[in-house]
C-alpha cells in the first residue's frame, strides 16, 4: 500500500507559536510510518513557510531546543516553501539555492494543520488549504472562524439555548465602561479576554478598577475586540469530541489549577501549575450531560474532525459552556489526546482517525456541484 504524504503544518504568527511546535513534534513522532510519510512544514513568526529540503538535509535541527518548552524554536535557516491555489497538494520549494534549474516540489496528500490561535485556527489557513485543493484535518473555514471568535461563539450558543455565562463584548472604538457598571452587570470579579486568542493568552482576572483597566489594555494588545465575562465559581471540566456527521465524546476530565485560573504558564511551562484528573470524578448523570452538551456545542458551531469543549461546573452540578477549541493542544500530555486515551483511543490511533475523517470530508465535498455547468 502506497503511503500517504501528510504535511504537518505548525508554528505561525500567533502568540501560541511555541505550543504549536510542541504539538507538531508529538504528532511527527507518533504517526504510523507504515501508512504515512510525514512532512514537516513550519510557519515562522514572520509568516514564512519552511520545510526541510527533500534530501532530508536539516531535518534533525528543523525544530531547535525541542525538549525545552520555554526555548523551543523553528530554525529559520531552513528552506522556504509555498502551497499555491489549485496546486492539489504540490508543495513548491521557493529558495533559489534549492531550485537550481528545476522546479523542486513535494507531494502532499493531506495536511494536519496543528496551528493554534489567529492566522491558523481561525479559518485563514483552512481557506488557503481549500483553495489549494488538499484535504486537511479539523474544522473548516466557518467553524474555525466561529470557534476562534469568543463573542460570535457565545452568541450562537446562547441563541441555540445552550448554557453559557453572562458576557459583554467591546470593540476597540467603543467607550470603555467603568468597572463599577461592569461589576453591577456581571458580578465581581470579572475575566477580561481577547475575543480571538487561545491558550489563555492575554486573559486576566480583575478584582478592582485598576486591575480591570490594566486587563482591558492587555486584551486589546492582542485583538481589536475583547470580551468581559462573569467569573463562574466552579470546577473546570473538559471534554473531547471526534467526528464529522457522526460525533462521539470522550470521558470528561477536570483541570485542577494551582493558580486563580488555568493560565498559559500552567498549561505549557509550569509542571506544577495544574493537575489533570482523568476521568473527572463526576456522577454518571453529570458526566453524560457534559458529553451531550459537548456534542451539541460542536454541531451548533459547525465543528468537524475534532474539538475540545471546556465547561465550568457550578456547585449545584449545572455545567456552563465556556468555549470550544477547534484545534486544541496536541502534545502527548495535552488534555485532548489524554481524554481519548482514557476513553480507549491511543494517540497514534487518534491521528489515524483524524486523517481518515479529513479525507472522507474532502471526497464528499468533491462530489458537490460548484456551478450549473458540468465540467
N, C-alpha and C positions, 0 to 999 in steps of 0.2 A: 504494500500500500504506500502510495506516494505521500510524503509528509506535507502538511500544510505549513506555509511560512507565516508565522504570527509576528506581526510588528507590535512590540511592547512600547507604547508611546507614553512618555513620562516627563516630569520636570515642569516646565512652564514658567510664566512670568509672575505667578501669584505668590502670595506670602506663604503658601503651602508647598513650595518647590521641594524642600528637603524631605517632607513627608512622602511626596510622590516618588522620590528616588528610592527611599526605603521600600515602598510597596513594590516598585518595579523589580528591584533586586530579588525580592522574595518570590515573585511570580516567575522570573527568569530561572531561578534555581529549582523551582518545584514543578515546572511544566513538564508534561510527559514527552521525553525526547523520542519515544518510539512513534508518536503520532505527529509531533510538531517540531518545527525548526524555528526557534525564537530569534528575532532580530531586534536588537535594542535601538530605539530611536528616542534620543533625549532632546528636549527643548530647553535651551539655556535661558538665563534670566533676561537676555535681550530679545528673546523670541526666535532666535536662530535654531533651526532643526539640525541635529547632528547624529551621526551613527559611526560605529567602527567601520573601516574600509572592508570591502568584500573579501579580501585575502585574510581577514582576521587581525590585521595589524592594529594595535591599540586597544583591543577588546579587553585585555586584562586591567588596563588603567582608565577605562572609559568613565567609570564612576570612582572618584577618589575618596579615601577615608571611609570606606563602605561600612566599617564596623563602629563608627563613631557618629551617632545621630546629630550631634552638635556641629560636626565639621564636614559631614558628607557633602560632596560637590560633584558636578558634572565637569568632565575635562573639556574645556572649550577649545582645545587644540585639535580635536577630532574632526572628521570630515563633515562638511555641510551637505545636507540632503533636502529634497523637496518632494512633496506629493501633490501633483497638479490636478486640476479639474479634469474629469473624464479620463484619468490615467489608468483606471481599472486596476489600481494597486501597484503600478510601476513606480518604485521609489528611485528618483533621479539624484545621482551624486553631482553636486554643483561646484565642487572645488576644482579649479583649473589644473592643479597639480595631479589630481586623480583622473581627470577627463582625458588628458593627453590628446590623442586624435580620435578616440572613440567615445561614444556616449555610454557611460557606465551606469547601469541600473541594477536594482534588485527587485524581485517579485514579492509582493505582499498579498497573501490570500485573505487575511482577516487581521484587524487591528484591535489590540486590547489597550484602550486609552486610560491609563491609570493616572489621570490628571485630577487634581483637587483644586477647587476654588475657581475664580474668574479666569477667563481665557482657556478653559479646559473642561470644566464640569458644568458650564453654563449654556451649552448649546453651540458655542462658537466652533469648537473643533468637530463636534458632531455634524454640523452643517458642512464643514470642509470635507469630512470623510464621505458624506452623502454625495457631494459634488464630484469627488474622486471616484465614486462608484465602487467602494470597497466595504465589505461587511465590517461592523465594529461591535464590540461588547458594550452592553449597557443601554441606558435610556437614550431616546432620540432627541431631536432638536427641541421640540416643545416641552417635553417632560423635564429635560435638563435645565432649560431656562426657568421654568416654573419652580423647580426644586431648589434652584440656587437663590431665587428672589424670595426672601422670607416674608415680605409684605404680600406679594401676589399669592404665594403658597398658603398663607394663613387666611386670606380672603376666600380662596377656593374651598379650603377645608371647612370654614365657617358656613359658606353657602351650601355645602353638602350635608350640613347638620352634624359634623363631627366635632368632638370636644377639643377646644383649644383655649389657651389663656387669653386674657384681655391684652390689647396692644395698641400702640399709636405709631403711625409711620410719619416721617418727616423728610421732605426734600431739602437739598442744600439751600434753596432760595426761600424756604418757609421761615417765618419768625419762630424763634426757639421759645417754647413755653417755659415759664419758670418751674422750679422743682415742686413748689407747693401745689400748683394746679395739676401737674402730672401725678403727684402723690395722691391728691384727692380723687383722681380718676382711677389710678391703678393700685394704690396702696404703697406701702414702704417696706423695704427698699425696692428699687427697680433695676432691671437689666437694660443696658444700652448696647445695641449691636449694629454693625454694618448690615445692610439688607442683603448684600451679595458677598458673602465670605463664609468660610467653613473652618473647622478645626479650632474653634473658639478664638480665632484671631480677631483682635480689635474689640473684644467683648469685655465689659466692665460692669460691676455691681455697684450701684450708687446709693448711699445711705443719707446723703445731705446735698445741699445746694452746690457746694464746692466740688464734691465728687461727681455730681451729675453733669455739671458743665465741662469738667475735665473729660468725662466719659464721652460726652457728645462730640467734643473736639477730636478725640482719638477715633471714634467711629467714622466721622466724616473724612478723616485722613485716608480711609480705605474705600469709601463709596460715597456717591452723591446722594444716596438715600439711606436712612437709618430707621431702625425700629426701637421702640421703648416698650418693654414688656413688664407685666406684673411678675413679681417674684413668687413662684409657686412652691410652697413648703411641701416637700415630699421626696420620695425615693426616685432615683434616676434609673429608669428601665429602658432597655434597648432590645429591638427585635429585628432580625434579618429576614428579607424576603427574596424569593428567587422565582423567575418565570417570565413568560410573555402573556399569552392568553390565559394559561393555567398557572396560577401563582400559589406557592406554598410558603409557609412561615416557619422559622426556626423556633427553638425554645427561647423564651426571653432570658436576658441576662441583666445584672444590676451593676452599676458603677458606684463604688464606694470611695468617694473622693476625700482626701485628707484636707483639702482647702475649702474655700467658700463655694467653688463650683469647679467643674471639670475643665480646667484651663488647658491651653496648648502645651505648657510645660508638663502638666500632669499626664497628658496623653502620650507625649513623644520623648521627653527629655529626662524627667524625674522618675526614676524607678519606684520611688516611694510615694509618688503623687496621687496614686489611686490604686484601688484593688478591684478586680473584676470577679464577680460571683456568678458562675455559670454552671447550671441554670440558676436563675434567681429563685430565692425562697418565697414563692407565691402560692396562694391557694389555687387549686386546679381551675376553678371558675375564672379567677382573675387572670391567670396565665392564658387561658383560652380567649378571654376578651381582648387582651393585648394583641394576640395573634390575629384575631378577627379585625381589629382596628388597624393593624399594620397593613394587612392586605387591602382593606378599604382605602386607606391613605394612598397606597401605591397606585391603585387603579384610578382614584379621583384625580391624582396629579400626573396621569399619563406615564407612569413608570413602566420600564421594560428591562428585562435582564436581571438586574439586582438593585437593591437599595437597603439601607438600614433606617428604621424608623425609631426615633427617640421619644420617650414619654417621661412625664412626671406622674408619680403615683401618689395621690393625696392620702392623708391619714385615714380617710373613710374608705379607701380602696378604689376610688374612682380614677381611672387613667386619663391623663390630659396629653394630647399630642403636642410635642414641642417642635419637631421638624423632621424632614426627610433628608437623607444623604444619598444622592443618586450614584456617587462613586465614593463609597466610604474607604477609609484606610484599609490597605490590603496586605499589611505585614502579617507575619505568622502569629504575632501577639495582638493583632487588632481585633476588635470586637466582632466585626462581620464574619471573618472566617472561623473564629473561635466558637461563635454561636452555632455555626453549621457543623463544626467538628463535634460539638456536644449533641447535635441532632443526627449524627451518623453519616455526615458527608465530609470526607477528608479534604484537605487543602488542594491537593492535586486533582481530585475528582471535581471539586468546585470550579476550578479553572476550566476543566474539560466541559462541564455542563454549560458554563457561560459562553464558551466559544461555539458550542452547538446551537445555543439559543440565538446567538448573533447571526450565524449562517442561515438558520431557519427563517428568521425575520427577513433577512436580505432576500432570500429566494421568494418569499411571499410578496415582498414589495416589488420585485422584478416582474411579477405577473400582473401588476396593476397597469391600467391604461393611463398614459400621460397626455394623450390628445385624442381627437376624434378620427385622426388619420392613422391607418395601420402602417407600421414601418415596412 
